[in-house]
């Protein structure tokens, strides 16, 4: 019991450090990842004249465990392209775009389309997800569906966040294992509750880190392409825009509504006004009668 009493504060301190040291873990992990060349240099010195290529193979071999797993470039790729297509070709171009996406194993997240003046679909927007390794080819084929009016591409490097999250997950797992072992050794309710509370917080932080890592992995694995296609010369359907005739019609309707409400108010108040008028006349007649008397 004395050993357990001494061990509890130590583990709780580790828990607090794990929950509050996300930034410090990132810097340590980043420094370790950034110091790969120095690690290779020390391995070369220990090997006594071995080549750097053999050292790299040794580092990458399954039997060798480094403190921080090597993470390659992790880039989130996004693009936005707007195309002008031939008149009357919207449906065919939509089918072609779907075929391109399907050929690379991608999928459509969401889409929307609008009609023209002839009640036919002439414009649409599509949010596409394409495997990252096929991003360039897919974007090139999508651009060939029409005339490119606008194109924007961007990439976000999240490699450092990958390293930070992996380091945080490893540390939280280690603390979780220690807390589970400590929970089995607790022989009274207060000690068990104290450990359980800390264990719940560690497990919550662990799930959040795992969820963030899975989200980033999905964004890196699948590039996002926003595609907008519009038929050349397409005209919006009548009634969608603003015109002076519509403004006068709206103003006339509002005026008639106001006049109508005024008449309703007068109709409701008329009986009350009549009664008040009769009361005033009766009061005057009584005053005159009493005056003559």
Protein Blocks (a to p, Z undefined) as FASTA:
>chain_A
ZZmmmmmmmmmmmmmmmmmmmmmmmmmmmmmmmmmmmmmmmmmmmnnopafklmmmmmmp
mkbccfbdcddddddddddddddddehilmmmmmmmmmmmmmnopacfbdcddddfkopa
fbdcddddddfklmmmmmmmmmmmpccfbdcdddddfklmmmmmmmmmmmmmmmmmmmmm
mmmmpcbfklmmmmmmmmmmmmmmmmmmmmmmmmmmmmmmpccdddddddehiacdehja
ccfklmmmmmmmmmmmmmmmmmmmmmmmmmmmmmmmmmmmmmmmmmmmmmmZZ
